[in-house]
């Protein structure tokens, strides 16, 4: 008798249970209350501010390092001033400078880290998607060093891709040293990447948008707030170091009229076609390198030959080319010189980038797109002077549109062009032109220049964001209201005979268990009830093996689904928040799937909510009614 009195009892049913299960059965597990932010966000935001500061300093170091290597390689002097190689007078010796840089980068990639190869942004995206945002610490040092060597020796790349990769690496490394979740580490990575871009161009808002569209793959307060703070701080650090003037100079723009706006939209669409062609050509070049019978370490040397030869013919194709962008936007490069620059810069960049060297894509794209926009704008003003087309606006639209078409980052492209020029009259043409480029690019090309490399490895990257449909639907609107409860004191044999009788409700897969007061004390499944290892004299209450796992009527289906995953169950009783807890429904995984029917209907089923009421349609309806009446009579 003493032993029986020490046997734990189910708190709800009073039935004996195993001692190890008694604490679990006394607890009630319900979904936690959702909150967009909490104290943890404040902590991550503080860390992100430090990451943003560090990324801004690294961006400044990389810019100075590129200047140092350029000065040493082309001018034979020691200086960190950021200069263009185009004014150097080395003659045929200038062909050897890119070869030297390519050889060093190839050695670094093979014996240091192969991850330094490539554009920068696609590699960061890959770490976010498939490596829980973990980047090796050596990348933070090798990536900017290799990019500085490649660009400083004449590589026709932008510094922004490597800077974004370096800032992202800094955020990832900090997120690996401190104790954070994978989502928080992703936020820190995106904060570092956005800070790097903001510190390069002084464009904090577009840097945040780029992080959202290409790195975060979400728009949530707990991730956007730290990224925005890091970007803002990085821009402040940049202003303290190099000033706050716009990166690109554009003359005063004309107020666009309706006809000019249409022309800018067409220009954007045409540049979008060019963006698709540029992307496909770059990856076609990469495929050609794969066919070479030499180790990939030597591929940059092959690309550097093209860079040197083209640079010898047109020195303005060498280096980052920010001065070229400025000249295109201001209209100082026009006519044949503009076309030559576009073609040769494109060939030099594509051939060298395809070799797998370290360099960015944004600055070359801006040069190509800005040149195309300026050329198309000049053509439009020649054909129809009365249209009021501003060539400067057309160049600005082309610069942003090729970025939107190639990267599929629409909003980042529009805001970037505004922030780097500070020309508000360009916003409306930018929105129209970039939207046209974005539409054309999506119709012609599923992947972007950032995601094509990942797509070729079998990944499916979707950069479109929508609010989770399950977070809109409440549990009470999707749960089954036909609840068949079992009493804790019922004998298993009686329940089994009821299941075999095919009575209404006997086909359910899960059954709430209630005590003598009708209060929920657990759930048993059909498998538990039909388990042959259990005798028919045991009570249903003894089959309850865990605490009560429930969901409330006013919870969303997203909360219910997450709760199922956490608890490792396939169905949940739906209960009221008021005591006593009474099961008013059951929600299962199949209910979660069925809830998507409305979403699919809204997306694919066409309907006419307001029927036409034109006279001819009324006559058609009358004729149909008369025809149906004749059919009934016959």
C-alpha positions as CSV (number, residue, x, y, z in Angstrom):
1,X,0.0,0.0,0.0
2,X,2.9,2.3,0.7
3,X,4.2,1.8,-2.8
4,X,0.8,2.5,-4.3
5,X,0.5,5.8,-2.4
6,X,3.8,7.0,-3.8
7,X,2.8,6.3,-7.4
8,X,2.4,9.7,-9.3
9,X,-1.1,10.5,-10.6
10,X,-2.2,12.4,-13.7
11,X,-2.9,15.9,-12.4
12,X,-6.0,16.2,-14.6
13,X,-7.5,12.7,-14.6
14,X,-6.3,11.2,-11.3
15,X,-5.1,8.1,-13.1
16,X,-1.7,6.5,-12.3
17,X,1.1,7.3,-14.7
18,X,4.8,6.5,-14.9
19,X,6.9,8.6,-12.5
20,X,9.1,10.0,-15.2
21,X,6.0,11.4,-17.0
22,X,4.3,13.1,-14.1
23,X,6.1,16.5,-14.5
24,X,5.5,16.6,-18.2
25,X,1.8,15.9,-17.8
26,X,1.4,18.8,-15.4
27,X,2.5,21.4,-18.0
28,X,0.6,23.1,-20.7
29,X,2.5,23.9,-23.9
30,X,0.9,26.7,-26.0
31,X,2.4,28.9,-28.8
32,X,4.4,31.8,-27.5
33,X,3.0,35.3,-28.1
34,X,4.3,36.8,-31.3
35,X,6.2,40.1,-31.1
36,X,7.9,41.9,-34.0
37,X,10.8,43.0,-31.8
38,X,12.1,42.2,-28.3
39,X,15.1,43.0,-26.2
40,X,17.2,40.7,-28.3
41,X,16.8,43.1,-31.2
42,X,18.3,45.9,-29.2
43,X,21.4,43.7,-28.5
44,X,21.8,42.8,-32.2
45,X,21.3,46.4,-33.2
46,X,24.1,47.5,-30.9
47,X,26.4,44.8,-32.4
48,X,25.3,45.8,-35.9
49,X,26.4,49.5,-35.2
50,X,29.9,48.2,-34.3
51,X,29.9,46.0,-37.4
52,X,28.8,49.0,-39.5
53,X,31.6,51.1,-38.1
54,X,34.2,48.4,-38.8
55,X,32.9,47.8,-42.3
56,X,33.1,51.5,-43.1
57,X,36.7,51.6,-41.9
58,X,37.5,48.5,-44.0
59,X,35.9,50.1,-47.1
60,X,38.2,53.1,-46.6
61,X,41.2,50.9,-46.2
62,X,40.3,48.9,-49.3
63,X,39.9,52.1,-51.3
64,X,43.2,53.4,-50.2
65,X,44.8,50.0,-50.9
66,X,43.5,50.1,-54.4
67,X,44.9,53.6,-54.8
68,X,48.3,52.5,-53.4
69,X,48.6,49.6,-55.8
70,X,47.5,51.7,-58.8
71,X,50.0,54.4,-57.9
72,X,52.8,51.8,-57.6
73,X,51.9,49.8,-60.6
74,X,51.2,52.6,-63.1
75,X,52.9,55.7,-61.7
76,X,55.9,54.3,-59.7
77,X,55.1,56.3,-56.6
78,X,53.9,55.5,-53.1
79,X,50.6,57.1,-52.5
80,X,47.1,56.0,-51.4
81,X,45.3,58.6,-53.4
82,X,42.5,57.0,-55.5
83,X,43.6,57.6,-59.1
84,X,42.6,56.2,-62.5
85,X,45.2,54.2,-64.5
86,X,44.1,55.9,-67.7
87,X,46.4,58.9,-67.5
88,X,49.6,56.8,-67.1
89,X,52.0,56.7,-70.0
90,X,53.6,53.2,-69.9
91,X,53.1,52.3,-73.5
92,X,53.2,48.6,-74.3
93,X,54.5,47.9,-70.8
94,X,50.9,48.6,-69.6
95,X,49.9,45.2,-71.0
96,X,52.2,43.4,-68.4
97,X,50.7,45.2,-65.4
98,X,47.3,43.3,-65.5
99,X,49.2,40.0,-66.1
100,X,51.2,40.6,-62.9
101,X,48.1,41.2,-60.8
102,X,46.3,38.2,-62.3
103,X,49.2,35.9,-61.5
104,X,49.2,37.0,-57.8
105,X,45.4,36.7,-57.5
106,X,45.6,33.1,-59.0
107,X,48.2,32.1,-56.5
108,X,46.1,33.6,-53.6
109,X,43.0,31.8,-54.8
110,X,44.7,28.4,-55.1
111,X,46.8,28.4,-52.0
112,X,44.9,30.8,-49.8
113,X,41.1,30.5,-50.3
114,X,39.2,29.7,-53.5
115,X,36.2,31.6,-52.1
116,X,37.9,34.9,-53.0
117,X,37.2,34.2,-56.7
118,X,34.1,35.8,-58.2
119,X,31.9,38.9,-58.0
120,X,31.5,39.0,-54.2
121,X,27.8,39.3,-53.8
122,X,26.8,35.8,-55.2
123,X,29.3,34.2,-52.8
124,X,27.9,36.0,-49.9
125,X,24.4,35.0,-50.9
126,X,25.5,31.4,-51.0
127,X,26.8,31.5,-47.4
128,X,23.5,33.0,-46.3
129,X,21.4,30.3,-48.0
130,X,23.5,27.2,-47.4
131,X,26.1,27.8,-44.7
132,X,24.0,29.5,-41.9
133,X,25.7,32.8,-42.8
134,X,29.1,31.5,-41.7
135,X,32.1,32.9,-43.6
136,X,35.7,31.9,-42.9
137,X,37.7,34.6,-41.1
138,X,40.5,34.5,-43.7
139,X,38.0,35.7,-46.4
140,X,37.8,39.1,-44.6
141,X,41.5,39.6,-45.3
142,X,42.1,37.7,-48.6
143,X,39.0,39.1,-50.4
144,X,39.9,42.8,-50.2
145,X,43.6,42.2,-50.7
146,X,43.0,40.1,-53.9
147,X,40.4,42.6,-55.2
148,X,42.8,45.5,-54.5
149,X,45.5,43.7,-56.5
150,X,43.2,42.9,-59.4
151,X,41.7,46.4,-59.6
152,X,44.9,48.2,-58.8
153,X,46.7,46.5,-61.6
154,X,44.1,47.6,-64.1
155,X,41.2,45.2,-63.6
156,X,38.0,46.8,-65.0
157,X,36.0,46.0,-61.9
158,X,34.2,47.9,-59.2
159,X,35.3,48.0,-55.6
160,X,31.8,47.7,-54.2
161,X,31.4,43.9,-54.7
162,X,34.5,43.1,-52.7
163,X,33.7,45.7,-50.1
164,X,30.2,44.3,-49.7
165,X,31.8,40.8,-49.4
166,X,34.3,42.1,-46.8
167,X,31.7,43.9,-44.8
168,X,29.5,40.8,-44.9
169,X,32.5,38.6,-43.7
170,X,33.1,41.0,-40.8
171,X,29.4,40.7,-39.7
172,X,29.5,36.9,-40.1
173,X,32.8,36.6,-38.1
174,X,31.4,38.7,-35.3
175,X,28.3,36.6,-35.4
176,X,30.4,33.5,-35.0
177,X,32.3,34.8,-32.0
178,X,29.2,35.9,-30.0
179,X,26.4,33.6,-29.1
180,X,23.6,34.3,-31.6
181,X,21.0,32.4,-33.7
182,X,21.6,31.7,-37.4
183,X,19.0,34.4,-38.2
184,X,20.8,36.9,-36.1
185,X,24.1,36.0,-37.7
186,X,22.4,36.6,-41.1
187,X,21.3,40.0,-39.9
188,X,24.8,40.9,-38.8
189,X,26.2,39.7,-42.1
190,X,23.7,41.8,-44.0
191,X,24.5,44.8,-41.8
192,X,28.2,44.5,-42.6
193,X,27.4,44.2,-46.3
194,X,25.0,47.1,-46.4
195,X,27.5,49.2,-44.4
196,X,30.2,48.4,-46.9
197,X,28.1,49.6,-49.8
198,X,26.9,52.7,-47.9
199,X,30.5,53.6,-47.0
200,X,31.5,53.2,-50.7
201,X,28.8,55.3,-52.3
202,X,27.3,57.3,-49.5
203,X,24.0,55.6,-50.2
204,X,22.5,54.3,-46.9
205,X,18.9,53.7,-48.0
206,X,19.7,51.8,-51.2
207,X,22.3,49.8,-49.3
208,X,19.5,48.7,-46.9
209,X,17.2,47.9,-49.8
210,X,20.0,45.9,-51.5
211,X,20.5,43.9,-48.4
212,X,16.8,43.2,-48.2
213,X,16.4,42.2,-51.8
214,X,19.6,40.2,-52.2
215,X,20.8,39.0,-48.7
216,X,18.1,39.0,-46.0
217,X,15.4,37.4,-48.2
218,X,12.9,38.9,-45.8
219,X,11.6,42.3,-44.6
220,X,11.1,42.1,-40.8
221,X,11.7,44.7,-38.1
222,X,14.1,42.4,-36.2
223,X,16.4,42.3,-39.3
224,X,15.8,45.6,-41.0
225,X,16.4,47.8,-37.9
226,X,20.0,46.6,-37.2
227,X,20.9,46.7,-40.9
228,X,19.5,50.3,-41.2
229,X,21.4,51.4,-38.2
230,X,24.7,49.9,-39.5
231,X,24.2,51.5,-42.9
232,X,23.5,54.9,-41.3
233,X,26.5,54.7,-39.1
234,X,28.7,53.7,-42.0
235,X,27.5,56.7,-44.0
236,X,28.4,58.9,-41.1
237,X,31.9,57.4,-40.9
238,X,32.3,58.0,-44.6
239,X,31.3,61.6,-44.3
240,X,33.8,62.1,-41.6
241,X,36.6,60.5,-43.6
242,X,36.0,61.7,-47.2
243,X,33.1,64.2,-47.0
244,X,29.4,64.0,-47.9
245,X,29.4,65.2,-51.5
246,X,27.5,63.1,-54.1
247,X,29.6,60.4,-55.7
248,X,28.5,61.4,-59.3
249,X,28.1,64.9,-60.7
250,X,25.0,65.5,-62.8
251,X,24.0,68.9,-64.3
252,X,20.7,70.4,-63.4
253,X,18.0,68.2,-64.9
254,X,14.9,69.2,-66.8
255,X,11.4,68.6,-65.4
256,X,10.2,65.5,-67.3
257,X,6.9,65.8,-69.2
258,X,4.6,62.9,-70.2
259,X,6.2,62.3,-73.6
260,X,9.7,62.3,-72.1
261,X,8.6,60.0,-69.4
262,X,7.4,57.5,-72.0
263,X,10.8,57.7,-73.8
264,X,12.6,57.1,-70.5
265,X,10.5,54.0,-69.9
266,X,11.3,52.7,-73.4
267,X,15.0,53.4,-72.8
268,X,14.8,51.5,-69.5
269,X,13.1,48.5,-71.3
270,X,15.8,48.5,-74.0
271,X,18.5,48.6,-71.4
272,X,16.8,45.7,-69.6
273,X,17.2,43.7,-72.8
274,X,20.9,44.7,-72.7
275,X,21.1,43.6,-69.1
276,X,19.9,40.1,-70.1
277,X,22.5,40.0,-72.9
278,X,25.3,41.1,-70.6
279,X,24.4,38.5,-68.0
280,X,24.2,35.7,-70.5
281,X,27.5,36.8,-72.2
282,X,29.4,36.8,-68.8
283,X,28.3,33.3,-68.0
284,X,29.0,32.1,-71.6
285,X,32.5,33.4,-71.1
286,X,32.7,31.4,-67.8
287,X,31.7,28.3,-69.7
288,X,34.4,28.8,-72.2
289,X,37.0,29.0,-69.4
290,X,35.8,25.6,-68.2
291,X,36.9,24.1,-71.5
292,X,40.5,25.2,-71.1
293,X,43.0,22.4,-70.5
294,X,44.7,24.3,-67.7
295,X,44.1,24.7,-64.0
296,X,41.7,27.4,-63.0
297,X,44.6,29.2,-61.2
298,X,45.9,30.3,-64.6
299,X,42.5,31.5,-66.0
300,X,43.0,35.1,-64.7
301,X,46.2,35.3,-66.8
302,X,44.1,34.6,-69.9
303,X,41.6,37.3,-69.0
304,X,44.4,39.7,-68.1
305,X,45.8,39.5,-71.6
306,X,42.5,40.8,-73.0
307,X,42.5,43.5,-70.3
308,X,46.0,44.6,-71.2
309,X,45.4,44.7,-74.9
310,X,42.1,46.5,-74.6
311,X,43.6,48.9,-72.1
312,X,46.4,49.7,-74.4
313,X,43.9,50.7,-77.1
314,X,41.5,52.5,-74.7
315,X,43.1,53.3,-71.3
316,X,39.8,54.4,-69.9
317,X,38.7,50.8,-69.7
318,X,41.3,50.1,-67.0
319,X,40.5,50.3,-63.3
320,X,37.2,51.0,-61.5
321,X,36.0,53.7,-63.9
322,X,34.1,56.0,-61.5
323,X,35.5,58.9,-63.5
324,X,33.9,57.3,-66.7
325,X,30.5,57.1,-65.0
326,X,30.8,60.7,-63.9
327,X,31.8,61.7,-67.5
328,X,28.9,59.8,-69.0
329,X,26.4,61.3,-66.7
330,X,27.7,64.8,-67.2
331,X,27.8,64.5,-70.9
332,X,31.5,65.0,-71.5
333,X,31.8,61.6,-73.4
334,X,29.5,61.5,-76.4
335,X,29.3,60.1,-79.9
336,X,31.8,57.6,-81.2
337,X,34.0,57.9,-78.1
338,X,31.0,56.8,-76.0
339,X,30.2,53.8,-78.1
340,X,33.8,52.7,-78.1
341,X,34.1,53.0,-74.4
342,X,30.9,51.0,-73.9
343,X,31.9,48.1,-76.1
344,X,35.6,47.9,-75.0
345,X,34.7,48.2,-71.3
346,X,32.1,45.5,-71.6
347,X,34.5,43.1,-73.4
348,X,37.4,43.8,-71.0
349,X,35.2,43.3,-67.9
350,X,33.3,40.2,-69.1
351,X,36.4,38.4,-70.3
352,X,38.3,39.1,-67.1
353,X,35.4,38.5,-64.7
354,X,34.6,35.2,-66.4
355,X,38.1,34.0,-65.6
356,X,37.2,33.8,-61.9
357,X,39.4,36.7,-60.6
358,X,38.3,38.9,-57.8
359,X,36.3,41.9,-58.7
360,X,32.9,43.6,-58.6
361,X,30.1,44.1,-61.1
362,X,28.3,47.3,-60.2
363,X,30.7,50.0,-61.5
364,X,31.2,48.3,-64.9
365,X,27.4,47.9,-65.2
366,X,26.9,51.5,-64.4
367,X,29.4,52.5,-67.1
368,X,27.8,50.3,-69.7
369,X,24.2,51.2,-68.8
370,X,24.9,54.9,-68.4
371,X,26.5,54.9,-71.9
372,X,23.6,53.0,-73.4
373,X,21.1,55.4,-71.8
374,X,23.0,58.4,-73.0
375,X,23.3,57.1,-76.5
376,X,19.6,56.2,-76.7
377,X,18.7,59.6,-75.2
378,X,20.7,61.4,-77.8
379,X,19.0,59.3,-80.5
380,X,15.6,60.1,-79.0
381,X,16.3,63.9,-78.9
382,X,17.5,63.8,-82.5
383,X,14.4,62.0,-83.7
384,X,11.9,64.1,-81.7
385,X,13.3,67.3,-80.3
386,X,9.8,68.3,-79.2
387,X,9.7,65.3,-76.8
388,X,11.9,67.1,-74.3
389,X,14.3,64.2,-73.6
390,X,17.1,65.2,-71.3
391,X,20.3,63.2,-72.2
392,X,21.5,63.5,-68.7
393,X,18.3,61.9,-67.3
394,X,18.5,59.2,-70.0
395,X,22.1,58.4,-68.9
396,X,21.0,58.2,-65.3
397,X,18.1,56.0,-66.2
398,X,20.3,53.7,-68.2
399,X,22.8,53.4,-65.4
400,X,20.1,52.4,-62.9
401,X,18.1,50.3,-65.3
402,X,20.9,48.0,-66.2
403,X,21.5,47.4,-62.5
404,X,17.8,46.7,-62.0
405,X,17.7,44.4,-65.0
406,X,20.9,42.5,-64.1
407,X,20.4,42.2,-60.4
408,X,16.6,42.1,-60.1
409,X,16.9,44.7,-57.3
410,X,14.3,47.3,-58.5
411,X,14.0,49.6,-55.5
412,X,17.7,49.5,-54.6
413,X,18.5,50.6,-58.2
414,X,16.1,53.5,-58.2
415,X,17.1,54.9,-54.8
416,X,20.8,54.3,-55.5
417,X,20.8,56.5,-58.5
418,X,19.1,59.2,-56.5
419,X,21.4,59.0,-53.5
420,X,24.6,59.1,-55.6
421,X,23.5,62.2,-57.6
422,X,21.0,63.9,-55.3
423,X,18.8,64.9,-58.2
424,X,15.1,64.7,-57.2
425,X,13.9,65.5,-60.7
426,X,15.4,62.1,-61.8
427,X,13.3,60.0,-59.4
428,X,10.2,59.7,-61.6
429,X,12.1,58.8,-64.8
430,X,14.2,56.4,-62.7
431,X,11.1,54.7,-61.4
432,X,9.6,54.3,-64.9
433,X,12.8,53.2,-66.6
434,X,13.9,50.8,-63.9
435,X,10.5,49.2,-63.8
436,X,10.6,48.7,-67.5
437,X,14.0,47.1,-67.3
438,X,12.9,44.9,-64.4
439,X,9.8,43.7,-66.2
440,X,11.7,42.9,-69.4
441,X,14.5,41.1,-67.5
442,X,12.1,38.9,-65.6
443,X,10.3,38.0,-68.8
444,X,13.5,37.0,-70.5
445,X,15.6,35.6,-67.7
446,X,14.6,33.7,-64.6
447,X,17.9,34.3,-62.8
448,X,19.9,37.5,-62.2
449,X,23.6,38.1,-62.6
450,X,23.8,37.5,-58.8
451,X,21.8,34.2,-58.7
452,X,22.7,32.5,-62.0
453,X,25.9,31.0,-60.5
454,X,23.8,29.5,-57.7
455,X,21.1,28.3,-60.1
456,X,23.7,26.5,-62.1
457,X,24.6,24.5,-59.0
458,X,21.0,23.4,-58.6
459,X,19.8,26.0,-56.2
460,X,16.4,27.7,-56.7
461,X,16.6,31.3,-55.5
462,X,13.4,33.3,-55.2
463,X,13.9,36.9,-54.4
464,X,10.2,37.8,-54.2
465,X,8.7,38.4,-50.9
466,X,5.1,38.0,-49.7
467,X,3.5,37.9,-46.3
468,X,3.0,34.3,-45.2
469,X,-0.6,33.3,-46.0
470,X,-0.8,31.2,-42.9
471,X,-0.1,34.2,-40.8
472,X,-3.4,35.7,-42.0
473,X,-5.7,32.8,-41.2
474,X,-6.9,32.2,-37.6
475,X,-7.0,28.7,-36.2
476,X,-10.7,29.0,-35.5
477,X,-11.4,29.6,-39.2
478,X,-9.6,26.5,-40.4
479,X,-9.9,23.9,-37.6
480,X,-12.3,21.0,-37.5
481,X,-15.2,21.7,-35.2
482,X,-16.3,18.0,-35.0
483,X,-14.4,17.1,-31.8
484,X,-14.7,13.6,-30.5
485,X,-13.2,13.4,-27.0
486,X,-12.3,10.3,-25.0
487,X,-12.7,10.2,-21.3
488,X,-9.6,9.4,-19.2
489,X,-11.4,6.7,-17.3
490,X,-12.6,4.8,-20.4
491,X,-11.2,1.3,-21.0
492,X,-9.1,0.7,-24.1
493,X,-11.1,-2.3,-25.1
494,X,-14.3,-0.4,-25.3
495,X,-12.7,2.3,-27.3
496,X,-11.2,-0.2,-29.8
497,X,-14.6,-1.7,-30.3
498,X,-16.0,1.7,-31.0
499,X,-13.3,2.4,-33.6
500,X,-14.1,-0.8,-35.3
501,X,-17.8,0.0,-35.5
502,X,-17.2,2.8,-38.1
503,X,-19.4,5.1,-36.0
504,X,-19.3,8.8,-36.8
505,X,-16.0,10.3,-35.7
506,X,-14.4,6.9,-35.3
507,X,-12.1,7.5,-38.4
508,X,-10.3,10.5,-36.8
509,X,-6.6,10.2,-36.3
510,X,-6.3,12.0,-33.0
511,X,-8.6,12.3,-30.0
512,X,-8.5,14.8,-27.1
513,X,-8.6,13.1,-23.6
514,X,-10.7,14.8,-20.9
515,X,-11.1,14.2,-17.2
516,X,-14.3,13.7,-15.3
517,X,-14.8,17.5,-15.3
518,X,-14.5,17.7,-19.1
519,X,-11.1,19.6,-18.9
520,X,-8.4,18.6,-21.5
521,X,-5.6,16.5,-20.0
522,X,-3.9,15.2,-23.2
523,X,-4.2,13.7,-26.7
524,X,-3.9,10.2,-27.9
525,X,-3.6,9.1,-31.5
526,X,-5.2,6.3,-33.4
527,X,-1.8,4.5,-33.4
528,X,-1.7,4.6,-29.6
529,X,-5.2,3.1,-29.4
530,X,-4.5,0.3,-31.8
531,X,-1.1,-0.6,-30.4
532,X,-1.3,-4.4,-29.8
533,X,1.3,-4.2,-27.0
534,X,-1.3,-2.6,-24.7
535,X,-4.0,-4.7,-23.0
536,X,-7.7,-3.9,-23.2
537,X,-8.1,-3.2,-19.5
538,X,-5.8,-0.2,-19.4
539,X,-7.4,3.2,-19.2
540,X,-7.2,5.9,-21.9
541,X,-5.6,8.3,-19.4
542,X,-2.7,6.0,-19.0
543,X,-1.9,6.3,-22.7
544,X,-1.2,10.0,-22.3
545,X,2.6,10.3,-22.5
546,X,3.3,14.1,-22.4
547,X,2.0,17.4,-21.2
548,X,-0.9,19.0,-22.9
549,X,0.1,20.6,-26.2
550,X,-2.6,23.0,-27.4
551,X,-3.2,26.0,-29.7
552,X,-5.7,28.8,-29.0
553,X,-8.6,29.8,-31.2
554,X,-7.1,33.2,-31.9
555,X,-3.7,31.9,-32.9
556,X,-2.7,32.0,-36.5
557,X,-2.1,28.9,-38.6
558,X,1.6,30.0,-38.8
559,X,1.9,29.9,-35.1
560,X,0.1,26.5,-35.1
561,X,2.4,25.1,-37.7
562,X,5.5,26.3,-35.8
563,X,4.1,24.9,-32.6
564,X,3.6,21.5,-34.3
565,X,7.2,21.5,-35.4
566,X,8.5,22.4,-32.0
567,X,6.4,19.8,-30.2
568,X,6.9,17.1,-32.8
569,X,3.2,16.4,-33.3
570,X,0.9,16.3,-36.3
571,X,-2.3,17.7,-34.7
572,X,-3.2,20.0,-31.9
573,X,-6.4,20.5,-29.8
574,X,-7.9,23.9,-30.2
575,X,-8.9,25.4,-26.8
576,X,-10.3,28.6,-25.4
577,X,-8.0,30.9,-23.4
578,X,-10.5,31.0,-20.5
579,X,-10.3,28.2,-17.8
580,X,-11.3,25.5,-17.8
581,X,-9.5,24.5,-21.0
582,X,-12.1,22.9,-23.2
583,X,-11.3,21.4,-26.6
584,X,-13.5,23.2,-29.2
585,X,-11.7,21.9,-32.3
586,X,-8.7,20.0,-33.8
587,X,-6.1,21.4,-36.2
588,X,-4.0,19.0,-38.2
589,X,-1.3,19.2,-40.9
590,X,-3.9,18.5,-43.5
591,X,-5.8,21.6,-42.4
592,X,-2.7,23.7,-42.8
593,X,-2.3,22.5,-46.4
594,X,-6.0,23.0,-47.1
595,X,-5.7,26.6,-46.0
596,X,-3.6,27.3,-49.0
597,X,-6.5,26.7,-51.4
598,X,-7.7,30.3,-50.9
599,X,-4.2,31.6,-51.7
600,X,-3.9,29.5,-54.9
601,X,-7.4,30.6,-56.0
602,X,-6.6,34.2,-55.4
603,X,-3.4,33.8,-57.4
604,X,-4.7,31.8,-60.4
605,X,-8.5,31.9,-60.7
606,X,-9.8,34.8,-62.7
607,X,-13.2,36.3,-61.9
608,X,-15.4,39.1,-62.8
609,X,-16.7,40.7,-59.6
610,X,-18.7,43.5,-61.3
611,X,-20.5,42.1,-64.4
612,X,-20.8,44.2,-67.4
613,X,-24.2,46.0,-67.7
614,X,-24.0,47.3,-71.2
615,X,-27.2,47.0,-73.3
616,X,-25.7,44.3,-75.5
617,X,-24.8,42.2,-72.5
618,X,-28.4,42.5,-71.1
619,X,-29.8,41.4,-74.5
620,X,-27.5,38.4,-74.3
621,X,-28.7,37.5,-70.9
622,X,-32.4,37.8,-71.9
623,X,-31.7,35.6,-75.0
624,X,-30.1,32.9,-72.8
625,X,-33.1,33.0,-70.4
626,X,-35.5,32.6,-73.3
627,X,-33.5,29.7,-74.7
628,X,-33.5,27.9,-71.4
629,X,-37.2,28.4,-71.1
630,X,-37.8,26.9,-74.5
631,X,-35.7,23.9,-73.5
632,X,-37.7,23.3,-70.4
633,X,-41.0,23.4,-72.3
634,X,-39.7,20.9,-74.9
